[in-house]
Amino acid sequence: MAHSRFRLTDILFLIVIFASACSGGGSSGDASVNNDSSYQVCDPSNTGLTAPLPACSSATPCTRIAPELAETIITEASQEPVCDSNFWTEKQTQNVGGFTRYACIYRPSGTSVSSKRPLVLWFHPGGDGSADLLAEQTRLLEKADQFDLAGDVARPGFVLAAIQGRNLRFPTLAPRDGRHHDFYFRDLTSPSGNPDIANADQVIDTLVAEGMIEADKIFVMGWSNGAFFAQMYAIARHETPTPGGYQVAAATVFGAGDPFNDIRWDPFNETEYSGGSSCQLTSYPVSAVPLQIVYRSCDAAVGCDAQQQSCFNNEPGYATQPWLSDSGSLGFSVQGELIGGLEDGAQLDERTASCSDIGPSCLPIDCSLINTSDECLCLVNHLRWPDAAYDSAPASSAHDLELDMLAFLRDNSL
Protein backbone atom coordinates (compact mmCIF):
# COMPACT_ATOMS: atom_id res chain seq x y z
CA MET A 1 0.00 0.00 0.00
CA ALA A 2 1.37 3.41 -0.94
CA HIS A 3 1.55 6.12 1.69
CA SER A 4 1.61 9.86 1.13
CA ARG A 5 3.73 11.31 3.94
CA PHE A 6 4.58 14.73 5.29
CA ARG A 7 8.14 15.47 4.20
CA LEU A 8 10.56 18.00 5.60
CA THR A 9 10.31 19.72 2.23
CA ASP A 10 6.82 20.76 3.32
CA ILE A 11 8.29 22.73 6.20
CA LEU A 12 7.83 26.23 4.79
CA PHE A 13 4.17 25.56 4.08
CA LEU A 14 3.70 24.25 7.60
CA ILE A 15 5.21 27.38 9.08
CA VAL A 16 2.69 29.51 7.21
CA ILE A 17 0.01 27.42 8.91
CA PHE A 18 1.57 27.75 12.33
CA ALA A 19 2.28 31.46 12.04
CA SER A 20 -1.38 32.03 11.26
CA ALA A 21 -2.41 29.77 14.12
CA CYS A 22 -0.30 31.73 16.59
CA SER A 23 -1.39 35.15 15.36
CA GLY A 24 -5.08 34.65 16.00
CA GLY A 25 -5.70 36.66 12.84
CA GLY A 26 -8.15 36.13 10.04
CA SER A 27 -11.28 37.74 8.71
CA SER A 28 -14.63 37.40 10.39
CA GLY A 29 -17.73 36.38 8.49
CA ASP A 30 -20.56 38.83 7.90
CA ALA A 31 -23.22 36.26 8.69
CA SER A 32 -24.02 35.65 12.33
CA VAL A 33 -25.92 32.69 13.66
CA ASN A 34 -27.24 34.63 16.62
CA ASN A 35 -27.06 38.36 17.18
CA ASP A 36 -29.16 38.34 20.35
CA SER A 37 -26.94 39.84 23.07
CA SER A 38 -28.81 37.80 25.69
CA TYR A 39 -27.88 34.54 23.99
CA GLN A 40 -25.70 32.39 26.22
CA VAL A 41 -22.82 30.83 24.28
CA CYS A 42 -21.71 28.57 27.13
CA ASP A 43 -23.41 26.51 29.81
CA PRO A 44 -20.65 24.93 31.92
CA SER A 45 -23.10 22.99 34.05
CA ASN A 46 -24.62 21.16 31.09
CA THR A 47 -23.22 20.89 27.55
CA GLY A 48 -20.37 23.41 27.35
CA LEU A 49 -21.53 25.17 24.20
CA THR A 50 -25.29 25.67 24.31
CA ALA A 51 -25.75 24.49 20.70
CA PRO A 52 -23.81 22.48 18.12
CA LEU A 53 -21.00 24.23 16.29
CA PRO A 54 -22.50 26.02 13.27
CA ALA A 55 -22.07 24.16 10.00
CA CYS A 56 -20.91 26.05 6.93
CA SER A 57 -23.72 26.91 4.52
CA SER A 58 -24.60 29.47 1.87
CA ALA A 59 -26.63 31.35 4.48
CA THR A 60 -23.88 31.21 7.12
CA PRO A 61 -20.60 30.73 5.23
CA CYS A 62 -17.35 29.88 6.95
CA THR A 63 -14.68 32.51 6.33
CA ARG A 64 -12.02 31.88 9.01
CA ILE A 65 -10.59 29.04 6.97
CA ALA A 66 -7.85 26.70 8.21
CA PRO A 67 -4.68 27.88 6.41
CA GLU A 68 -3.95 24.50 4.83
CA LEU A 69 -7.23 24.66 2.88
CA ALA A 70 -7.32 26.30 -0.55
CA GLU A 71 -10.78 27.82 -0.09
CA THR A 72 -11.38 31.40 1.03
CA ILE A 73 -15.02 30.68 1.87
CA ILE A 74 -16.88 27.42 2.56
CA THR A 75 -20.61 27.27 1.86
CA GLU A 76 -21.42 23.59 2.26
CA ALA A 77 -21.49 21.42 5.34
CA SER A 78 -20.79 18.06 3.70
CA GLN A 79 -17.93 17.09 1.43
CA GLU A 80 -17.83 13.59 0.02
CA PRO A 81 -14.62 11.59 0.52
CA VAL A 82 -13.24 9.52 -2.35
CA CYS A 83 -13.06 6.22 -0.44
CA ASP A 84 -10.76 4.85 -3.16
CA SER A 85 -11.80 1.30 -4.04
CA ASN A 86 -8.12 0.29 -4.08
CA PHE A 87 -8.25 0.65 -0.30
CA TRP A 88 -11.88 0.54 0.83
CA THR A 89 -14.62 -2.00 0.23
CA GLU A 90 -17.48 0.52 0.28
CA LYS A 91 -18.66 4.02 1.05
CA GLN A 92 -21.48 4.54 3.53
CA THR A 93 -23.85 7.46 2.94
CA GLN A 94 -26.57 8.43 5.40
CA ASN A 95 -28.65 11.41 6.43
CA VAL A 96 -28.36 12.44 10.06
CA GLY A 97 -30.05 15.54 11.42
CA GLY A 98 -30.44 17.06 7.97
CA PHE A 99 -26.77 16.52 7.02
CA THR A 100 -25.53 14.08 4.39
CA ARG A 101 -22.80 12.08 6.06
CA TYR A 102 -20.13 9.76 4.72
CA ALA A 103 -17.81 7.05 5.98
CA CYS A 104 -15.22 4.90 4.21
CA ILE A 105 -15.72 1.25 5.20
CA TYR A 106 -13.30 -1.67 5.03
CA ARG A 107 -14.31 -5.27 5.75
CA PRO A 108 -11.59 -7.93 5.92
CA SER A 109 -12.08 -11.04 3.81
CA GLY A 110 -14.06 -13.73 5.56
CA THR A 111 -16.25 -11.31 7.50
CA SER A 112 -19.76 -12.73 7.69
CA VAL A 113 -22.69 -13.34 10.00
CA SER A 114 -21.05 -16.60 11.05
CA SER A 115 -17.57 -15.04 11.31
CA LYS A 116 -18.00 -11.68 12.99
CA ARG A 117 -15.26 -9.09 13.43
CA PRO A 118 -14.57 -6.22 15.85
CA LEU A 119 -15.38 -2.68 14.70
CA VAL A 120 -13.04 0.33 14.84
CA LEU A 121 -14.30 3.87 14.15
CA TRP A 122 -11.53 6.32 13.17
CA PHE A 123 -11.91 10.11 13.39
CA HIS A 124 -9.62 12.28 11.26
CA PRO A 125 -7.79 15.52 12.19
CA GLY A 126 -9.48 18.89 11.65
CA GLY A 127 -9.12 21.46 8.88
CA ASP A 128 -8.03 19.57 5.77
CA GLY A 129 -8.50 16.17 7.41
CA SER A 130 -10.81 13.64 5.80
CA ALA A 131 -11.81 10.00 5.94
CA ASP A 132 -9.41 9.41 3.01
CA LEU A 133 -6.48 10.40 5.24
CA LEU A 134 -6.57 7.02 6.97
CA ALA A 135 -5.57 5.24 3.75
CA GLU A 136 -2.98 7.89 2.88
CA GLN A 137 -1.16 8.40 6.17
CA THR A 138 -1.70 5.39 8.42
CA ARG A 139 -1.14 1.67 8.06
CA LEU A 140 -4.39 0.70 9.74
CA LEU A 141 -5.87 -0.74 6.57
CA GLU A 142 -3.01 -3.25 6.35
CA LYS A 143 -3.63 -4.26 9.95
CA ALA A 144 -7.40 -4.43 9.40
CA ASP A 145 -6.69 -7.59 7.38
CA GLN A 146 -4.18 -9.15 9.74
CA PHE A 147 -4.30 -7.93 13.34
CA ASP A 148 -6.02 -10.23 15.81
CA LEU A 149 -8.24 -7.65 17.50
CA ALA A 150 -10.81 -10.27 18.50
CA GLY A 151 -8.39 -12.44 20.47
CA ASP A 152 -9.16 -15.29 18.08
CA VAL A 153 -6.51 -16.13 15.47
CA ALA A 154 -9.16 -17.91 13.40
CA ARG A 155 -10.84 -14.55 12.78
CA PRO A 156 -8.06 -12.04 12.01
CA GLY A 157 -8.70 -8.43 11.17
CA PHE A 158 -11.44 -5.95 11.98
CA VAL A 159 -14.02 -3.81 10.25
CA LEU A 160 -12.76 -0.24 9.89
CA ALA A 161 -14.96 2.84 9.46
CA ALA A 162 -13.32 6.22 8.78
CA ILE A 163 -15.86 8.95 9.58
CA GLN A 164 -15.97 12.09 7.43
CA GLY A 165 -16.38 15.26 9.52
CA ARG A 166 -18.51 18.28 8.64
CA ASN A 167 -17.38 21.75 7.61
CA LEU A 168 -17.79 23.75 10.81
CA ARG A 169 -17.08 27.15 12.28
CA PHE A 170 -14.45 26.24 14.81
CA PRO A 171 -14.12 28.04 18.18
CA THR A 172 -10.33 28.49 18.21
CA LEU A 173 -8.72 31.91 18.26
CA ALA A 174 -6.70 30.94 15.19
CA PRO A 175 -8.76 30.55 11.98
CA ARG A 176 -9.59 26.84 11.74
CA ASP A 177 -12.92 26.57 9.87
CA GLY A 178 -13.07 23.36 7.88
CA ARG A 179 -13.79 19.67 8.38
CA HIS A 180 -14.04 18.83 12.07
CA HIS A 181 -15.84 16.69 14.62
CA ASP A 182 -17.71 18.77 17.23
CA PHE A 183 -16.51 17.99 20.77
CA TYR A 184 -17.56 21.38 22.20
CA PHE A 185 -21.34 20.74 22.27
CA ARG A 186 -21.29 17.96 24.85
CA ASP A 187 -24.78 16.53 24.61
CA LEU A 188 -23.84 13.02 25.66
CA THR A 189 -27.40 11.73 25.90
CA SER A 190 -28.71 9.00 23.60
CA PRO A 191 -30.04 10.04 21.16
CA SER A 192 -27.82 13.12 21.12
CA GLY A 193 -28.47 16.60 19.77
CA ASN A 194 -24.82 16.78 18.67
CA PRO A 195 -24.91 15.85 14.94
CA ASP A 196 -21.47 14.23 15.07
CA ILE A 197 -22.30 12.04 18.06
CA ALA A 198 -25.60 11.12 16.38
CA ASN A 199 -23.75 10.28 13.17
CA ALA A 200 -21.25 8.00 14.93
CA ASP A 201 -24.17 6.34 16.72
CA GLN A 202 -25.90 5.64 13.42
CA VAL A 203 -22.72 4.28 11.79
CA ILE A 204 -22.39 1.80 14.66
CA ASP A 205 -26.07 0.88 14.75
CA THR A 206 -26.21 0.36 10.97
CA LEU A 207 -23.10 -1.81 10.82
CA VAL A 208 -23.97 -3.93 13.86
CA ALA A 209 -27.51 -4.47 12.57
CA GLU A 210 -26.04 -6.23 9.54
CA GLY A 211 -24.97 -9.03 11.89
CA MET A 212 -21.24 -9.13 11.12
CA ILE A 213 -19.87 -7.08 14.07
CA GLU A 214 -18.92 -8.39 17.53
CA ALA A 215 -21.01 -6.05 19.66
CA ASP A 216 -18.69 -6.30 22.68
CA LYS A 217 -15.72 -5.18 20.59
CA ILE A 218 -16.62 -1.71 19.31
CA PHE A 219 -13.66 0.67 19.56
CA VAL A 220 -12.73 4.20 18.53
CA MET A 221 -9.50 5.85 17.42
CA GLY A 222 -8.70 9.46 16.50
CA TRP A 223 -6.02 11.95 15.56
CA SER A 224 -5.88 15.58 16.76
CA ASN A 225 -9.41 17.01 16.49
CA GLY A 226 -10.58 13.45 15.92
CA ALA A 227 -8.69 12.38 19.04
CA PHE A 228 -10.49 14.93 21.23
CA PHE A 229 -13.83 13.83 19.77
CA ALA A 230 -13.02 10.11 20.05
CA GLN A 231 -12.27 10.48 23.77
CA MET A 232 -15.51 12.34 24.41
CA TYR A 233 -17.50 9.86 22.35
CA ALA A 234 -15.99 6.84 24.10
CA ILE A 235 -16.62 8.40 27.52
CA ALA A 236 -20.25 8.99 26.54
CA ARG A 237 -21.01 5.69 24.83
CA HIS A 238 -19.26 3.39 27.25
CA GLU A 239 -21.84 4.30 29.88
CA THR A 240 -24.87 5.25 27.75
CA PRO A 241 -25.39 2.99 24.71
CA THR A 242 -26.20 4.18 21.22
CA PRO A 243 -29.92 4.33 20.34
CA GLY A 244 -29.47 0.81 18.98
CA GLY A 245 -28.13 -0.37 22.34
CA TYR A 246 -24.39 -0.70 21.68
CA GLN A 247 -21.47 0.47 23.81
CA VAL A 248 -17.92 1.57 23.03
CA ALA A 249 -15.44 -0.70 24.77
CA ALA A 250 -12.28 1.46 24.63
CA ALA A 251 -10.48 4.25 22.77
CA THR A 252 -6.91 4.95 21.71
CA VAL A 253 -5.91 8.29 20.19
CA PHE A 254 -2.94 10.36 19.03
CA GLY A 255 -2.27 14.02 19.85
CA ALA A 256 -5.01 15.10 22.28
CA GLY A 257 -5.76 16.76 25.61
CA ASP A 258 -8.84 17.59 27.68
CA PRO A 259 -12.01 17.27 25.53
CA PHE A 260 -14.19 19.17 28.02
CA ASN A 261 -12.37 22.51 28.19
CA ASP A 262 -13.06 26.14 27.20
CA ILE A 263 -13.19 28.14 23.93
CA ARG A 264 -11.49 31.38 22.84
CA TRP A 265 -13.68 32.27 19.83
CA ASP A 266 -17.45 32.63 19.69
CA PRO A 267 -18.47 30.60 16.61
CA PHE A 268 -22.02 31.94 16.67
CA ASN A 269 -21.26 35.65 16.67
CA GLU A 270 -17.84 35.50 15.00
CA THR A 271 -15.90 37.41 17.61
CA GLU A 272 -13.29 36.70 20.26
CA TYR A 273 -14.94 35.06 23.25
CA SER A 274 -13.93 37.03 26.31
CA GLY A 275 -17.01 37.26 28.49
CA GLY A 276 -19.76 35.18 30.00
CA SER A 277 -19.48 31.67 31.31
CA SER A 278 -16.63 29.32 30.57
CA CYS A 279 -17.40 26.46 28.22
CA GLN A 280 -15.32 24.11 30.37
CA LEU A 281 -17.62 21.70 32.13
CA THR A 282 -17.87 22.30 35.85
CA SER A 283 -18.74 18.65 36.38
CA TYR A 284 -17.16 16.12 34.06
CA PRO A 285 -19.10 13.00 33.02
CA VAL A 286 -18.43 9.78 34.88
CA SER A 287 -17.08 6.91 32.81
CA ALA A 288 -14.94 3.81 33.34
CA VAL A 289 -14.00 3.51 29.67
CA PRO A 290 -10.32 2.60 29.15
CA LEU A 291 -8.55 5.40 27.23
CA GLN A 292 -5.05 5.58 25.79
CA ILE A 293 -3.27 8.69 24.45
CA VAL A 294 -0.11 8.41 22.38
CA TYR A 295 1.70 11.76 22.31
CA ARG A 296 5.05 13.17 21.28
CA SER A 297 7.87 14.73 23.31
CA CYS A 298 7.20 18.00 21.50
CA ASP A 299 3.95 19.00 19.80
CA ALA A 300 3.22 22.53 18.62
CA ALA A 301 -0.52 21.92 18.13
CA VAL A 302 -1.30 20.06 21.37
CA GLY A 303 1.49 20.70 23.85
CA CYS A 304 3.23 17.77 25.47
CA ASP A 305 3.12 19.69 28.77
CA ALA A 306 1.92 23.03 30.15
CA GLN A 307 5.16 24.79 29.19
CA GLN A 308 4.74 23.82 25.55
CA GLN A 309 1.05 24.77 25.66
CA SER A 310 2.03 28.25 26.84
CA CYS A 311 4.91 28.57 24.38
CA PHE A 312 2.81 27.63 21.37
CA ASN A 313 -0.25 29.60 22.52
CA ASN A 314 -2.43 26.50 22.34
CA GLU A 315 -6.14 26.51 23.06
CA PRO A 316 -7.55 25.69 26.53
CA GLY A 317 -7.14 21.98 27.20
CA TYR A 318 -4.70 21.50 24.32
CA ALA A 319 -1.94 19.87 26.38
CA THR A 320 -1.58 16.17 27.07
CA GLN A 321 0.22 15.78 30.39
CA PRO A 322 -2.05 18.17 32.35
CA TRP A 323 -5.04 16.17 31.06
CA LEU A 324 -3.39 12.88 32.03
CA SER A 325 -2.68 14.31 35.48
CA ASP A 326 -6.20 15.68 35.97
CA SER A 327 -8.03 12.70 34.51
CA GLY A 328 -7.24 10.40 37.43
CA SER A 329 -8.76 12.74 39.99
CA LEU A 330 -11.79 13.09 37.71
CA GLY A 331 -12.32 9.35 37.80
CA PHE A 332 -11.18 8.51 34.27
CA SER A 333 -8.81 5.72 33.29
CA VAL A 334 -6.42 7.39 30.83
CA GLN A 335 -3.10 5.80 29.98
CA GLY A 336 -0.41 7.91 28.31
CA GLU A 337 2.33 6.66 26.01
CA LEU A 338 5.01 9.29 25.39
CA ILE A 339 7.14 8.91 22.26
CA GLY A 340 9.91 10.88 20.58
CA GLY A 341 9.55 13.27 17.67
CA LEU A 342 11.89 14.91 15.18
CA GLU A 343 13.36 17.56 17.48
CA ASP A 344 17.08 17.30 18.30
CA GLY A 345 18.00 14.32 20.41
CA ALA A 346 14.63 12.61 20.18
CA GLN A 347 14.27 9.12 18.74
CA LEU A 348 11.36 9.11 16.32
CA ASP A 349 8.44 7.02 17.62
CA GLU A 350 10.51 5.45 20.41
CA ARG A 351 9.22 5.62 23.97
CA THR A 352 10.73 8.44 26.00
CA ALA A 353 10.57 9.62 29.60
CA SER A 354 9.87 13.34 29.38
CA CYS A 355 8.66 16.22 27.24
CA SER A 356 11.32 18.22 25.38
CA ASP A 357 12.49 21.56 26.68
CA ILE A 358 11.96 23.72 23.62
CA GLY A 359 12.82 27.18 24.99
CA PRO A 360 13.64 29.92 24.65
CA SER A 361 12.14 30.88 21.28
CA CYS A 362 8.93 28.79 21.46
CA LEU A 363 7.40 29.95 18.21
CA PRO A 364 9.04 28.54 15.06
CA ILE A 365 10.37 31.87 13.78
CA ASP A 366 13.56 30.39 12.34
CA CYS A 367 12.57 27.53 10.08
CA SER A 368 14.09 26.67 6.73
CA LEU A 369 15.28 23.67 4.79
CA ILE A 370 18.84 24.51 5.82
CA ASN A 371 18.27 25.50 9.43
CA THR A 372 15.23 23.66 10.72
CA SER A 373 14.43 24.64 14.29
CA ASP A 374 13.19 22.25 16.95
CA GLU A 375 10.15 24.48 17.33
CA CYS A 376 9.26 23.97 13.68
CA LEU A 377 9.78 20.22 13.92
CA CYS A 378 7.38 20.16 16.86
CA LEU A 379 4.63 21.09 14.41
CA VAL A 380 5.69 18.37 12.00
CA ASN A 381 5.51 15.97 14.96
CA HIS A 382 1.76 16.60 15.24
CA LEU A 383 1.31 15.81 11.55
CA ARG A 384 2.98 12.39 11.75
CA TRP A 385 0.72 9.53 12.72
CA PRO A 386 2.85 7.14 14.85
CA ASP A 387 3.21 4.08 12.64
CA ALA A 388 7.02 4.28 12.14
CA ALA A 389 6.66 4.71 8.37
CA TYR A 390 7.99 8.05 7.09
CA ASP A 391 9.58 8.42 3.70
CA SER A 392 11.73 11.35 4.83
CA ALA A 393 12.96 9.81 8.08
CA PRO A 394 16.35 8.15 8.43
CA ALA A 395 16.47 4.39 8.62
CA SER A 396 15.82 3.30 12.18
CA SER A 397 14.24 0.61 14.28
CA ALA A 398 11.40 2.89 15.29
CA HIS A 399 8.54 1.08 16.95
CA ASP A 400 5.18 0.85 15.18
CA LEU A 401 2.85 2.40 17.76
CA GLU A 402 -0.22 1.28 15.83
CA LEU A 403 0.51 -2.20 17.17
CA ASP A 404 0.47 -0.88 20.75
CA MET A 405 -2.71 1.06 20.11
CA LEU A 406 -4.54 -1.93 18.66
CA ALA A 407 -3.25 -4.20 21.44
CA PHE A 408 -4.67 -1.75 23.98
CA LEU A 409 -8.08 -2.05 22.32
CA ARG A 410 -7.87 -5.85 22.10
CA ASP A 411 -7.10 -6.05 25.81
CA ASN A 412 -10.11 -3.90 26.72
CA SER A 413 -13.17 -5.51 25.17
CA LEU A 414 -16.39 -5.15 27.11
N, C-alpha and C positions, 0 to 999 in steps of 0.2 A: 504494500500500500504506500502510495506517495504521500509525503507530508510537506505542506508549505509552512516554513518556519520563519520566525522573526530573526533577521540577521543583523549583525552589528552595522552593516551598511544602511540600515534603516534608522540609524541613531539620530540624524539631523531632523528627520520627520518626527520622531518621538519627542524631541526636545521642543518642537513647536507645540505639540500637544500639551506637554507638561508646563511650558511657560504660560500657556493660556489657562491651564487648570489652576496655576498658582496665582494668577493675576486677579481672578474673579471677574474678569471683564466679559464683554459680550453684549449684544443688543437685546433689549426686551421687546416682547411681542406687543402689538397694539391691542389684540383681543384679550379680554379678561374673563375668566370663568365666573368670577363673583366679585362685584364691585361694592357689595354691601359692607360698610365699615363695621357692622355689628357681627359679621360672619366670623366664627371661631375656626381658625385654621387647625389648631391642635386641641386634643382632649387627652391629656396624659393619663387620666384614670380609666380610659376605655380603649381607644383604637389608635392612639398617636395622632396621625392625620384624621380629620373628621370625615373625609371622603376619599375615594380612590384617587391616585395621581391622574391628572387630566390626560387623556389620550390626544394625540395630534389629529386634527381634522381640518377641513376647509374653513369651518366656522371659527375654530380656535387653533390656528397653526402653531407649530413649534418653531421658534426662531433662535433659541439659545443652543445651537447645534453642537454636539460633541465634535471637537476639532478634527478627528480622524475621518469624519463623514464628509462626502463631497457636496451634500446639499447645503443650501443657505436657508431653506424653509422646508418643513415637512408637513404635509396636509393629509396624510392617511395614517390610520392607526395600525393597519396590518400590512406586512410585507411577506410575500410567500418565499420560503426557502427553496433551494433547488432540490435538495434531497437526492443527489446524484445516484442513479441506479447502480453505478459501479460500486457504491458503498452500502446503500440502504435497500431494504426489501420493499418499502412502501412509504407513502406520505399520508399522514392522517390529517383530515380537514374537518373541523367542526365549528359550530356557532355557539358561543358562550357569552351570554349577557349582551347580545347585539354586536359582538366582535367576531370576525372570521379568524379562527385560530389554526395553527399548523404545528405539526410535529413530524420529525423524521424518525421512522421506525426500523429497527433491525431485529430480525428473528433468526437465531442460529438454526442450522439444519437439524432436523429431527424433532423440532418443537411441535407438540401436538397435544390434544386433550389427554392422551394416555402417557405423554412424556412432557410434563409441564416444566417451565423454567422460571427462575427468579426474574424480577423486573427492576430495572434501574432507570430512573428519570434523571436527565442531565440538563442543567440550566446554564446557559451561556453568559459570558461577560456582557456588560452594558455598552452603549454607544453603537459601535459597528459590529458588535457580537451578533451571532445568529446560530440557528440550529446546525447549519452547515459547518460551523467551526469545529465541531467535534471530529468530523472526518478529516479535516485539514490539519489540525494542530494537537490531536491526542492520538493515542494508540488503543483507545478503548474498543474500537470496532474489531481489532484483531483479537483482543481478549474476550470479546462477546462471543466468539466462536469456541474459545479454548478454556477459559478460566472456570474452575469448579466453584462457582458461587453458591451452589445448592448443597455442597458437602456430599455430593454423590457423583463419583467419577463416571458413572454410566450415563449421566445427563450433563455433559459439560456445556458451558456457555450460559448466556442470559439474554433476555429480551432487553433492548436498549431503546429508549425514547428520548430524543433531543427536542426540547420544547422551544418553540420560537416565541420570543418576547414581543411586546407591543411597542410602538413608538409613543413615548411618554414625555411630558414635561417633567424634568427631574429636579428634585429640590436641593441640589448642591449649589454652592456659591459659584463655582466654575461652571461654564456652559456645558451641559452634558445631555441635552435632549437627544433622543434616539431610542433604539431598541433596548428595553429594560424589563425587569420583573419587579413589580411593586411590593417592596417589603416595608413601606412606610404607613400604609393603611392596614392596620393589624386586626382586621376582623377575622378572628380565628374560629368562628363558629362554623357549623356545617348544616346546611349550605352557607357559604360565605358571600358577603357583598363585595369582596375583593375579586375583580375579574381574573386575576392571575392565579389565585388560590382555587377559584371555581374551575378554571381551565385545567389545572393539574389534577384536581379531583376527577374531572370528567375523563381525562386521558386514562387515569388509573381504572375508573369504573368501566370504561368501554373495553379496555384490554383484558381486564380480569373476567368480564362477562363472557368473553369468547371461550373461556375454559382452558386456556393454555398457560396461565400464570399461577405460580405458587403464592397463594394469598398471604402466607406468613413470611414471605421474602420479598417485600416491596421496599426499595431503597431509593435514596436521592443523593445526587452529587451536584456540585456547582463550582463556578469559577468567578471570583470577583463579585460583581452585582448578583450573579447567579448563586454565588456561595452564601451571600447574606440571605437571599430569598430561600435557598434550600434549607438553611438552618431553621429559619422561622417556620417554614412549611413542615419540616420534620417534627419540630416542637409541637406544632398544632395538631398534626394528624397522627402522632403516636398516641395521643390521649383521646382525641375526638375523631372517630373514623370519618371517611368520606361519606357523602350521601348514600353511596352504594354499600357502605359498611366495612371498608378496608382501611387498615392502619399502615403507617410507615414504620418500618422496623428500626432503621438507623440511617445516618447521613455522614458522608465524608466530603470535605470541600477544600478548595485551595484559595488562599488570599482573602481572608474575611476577618471581621471583628464583630462587634455587638450589633445585632439586627434590630434592636429595640430602642435606638438612640434618637437624637434630635435632628433638626434640619437647620439650614442656614439660608434657604431661599424659599419664598412663598410661591409654589407652583400655580396657585389659583389666581393671584393678583400680580404676578410677574414683578416682584420687588424683593429686595433683601429682607429676610425675616429677622426682625430685631425686637419685636414686642409680643406681648401675650404669653400664653402658656407654652412651656416646652413640649415638644413632641415625644420626648423620651418617656416611656411608660413609667409611672410611679410604682406600679406593681407588675412585675414580670409574670408571664404565665408559668404554670407548674408543669413540668414534664420530665419523665425519666428516660427519654429517648437517648441512646448513645450517639454522641457526636464526635467527629474527628476533624481537626483543622490542620492541614499542611501549610506551612508558611516559611518565607525565606528570611535569611539573616539581615537582609535590607530590602525594603519595598517602599517605593516612593508613592504608591497609590493607597496602600493600606499599611501603615507603619508597623514594623516588627514590634516596636515598643513605644512608650509615650514620647520619648525623645525624638524618634523619627517622625511620629505623628505631628509634633510641634514643628519640627524642621521643615517638613514638606507641606505644612498647612492643610493637613487632611481634615475631612469632615468629622463631626462628632461620631464617636464609635468606631472610626476607621483606624483601629490599631488592634493587633492580635493579642499581645501578651496581657494588656489590661483586661480584655474580655475573658481570657483564660483565667486570670486571677479572680475576677469578679464572679464568674459563672458558678464556681463552687459554692460560694456563699448564697447564691441565688437558687441553689438546688439543682443545677444542671450537671450533667455528666459530659464534660467536654475535654477531650484528649488532644493535646497539641503535639505536632511533630515538626521540629525546626530543622530546616535544611539550608545549605549554602546557596549563594547566588554567584553572580559574575564579578562582584566587587573584589578588590585586591585581597588576596589571602584566603578567599573563600573557595571551598571545593564544591563545584556545581552539583547540586542535588544530593550531596552527602549530608548525613546528619551532623549537626553542630550543636554547641552548648549554649551559645549566646548570640544576641543581636549584634550587628556591626556598629561600631562607633563611627559615624559618618561625618562628624564635624570637621572644620568649623563652617564650611560654606553652605551646607544643607541643600540649597537649591542648585540644580545642575546648570550653572551659568557658564561653565567651561567644558564644553562637550564637542568633540570633533572626532573624525576618523583617526587622527594622529594622536590626539591627547584626550582620551576618553576618561572622564572623571568617574569616580565611584558613585557619585550622586546620580549621574546619568544612568549608569548601569543598574542602579536600584530601580529605575523605572522599567528597564528591560526585564529585570527579574520578575516583575508582576505580569509581564506579557508572555512568560514561558511556563506553560503547563508542565508539571514535574514528572515527565516520563523518560528522562535521560536520553532523549533523541533530539539533538539540535545540529543542524547542518553547518553551523558556524562555530561550534564549540570544539576545542581540542579533544583528541582521543583521550578517553579516560574510562575508568571503571565505575562511572556514576551509577548509583542505584536507581532502578525504575520504581518510583514512588507509587505509580498506579497499582503495582502489585500489593503494596502495603495497604493502600486505600481499599482495594477490593477485598483483601483478607480481613480488614476491619469490618466490612459489611457482612461477609460470610460468617464471621464469629458472633454476629449480633442479630441473628434472625429473631423473630418474635417467639 
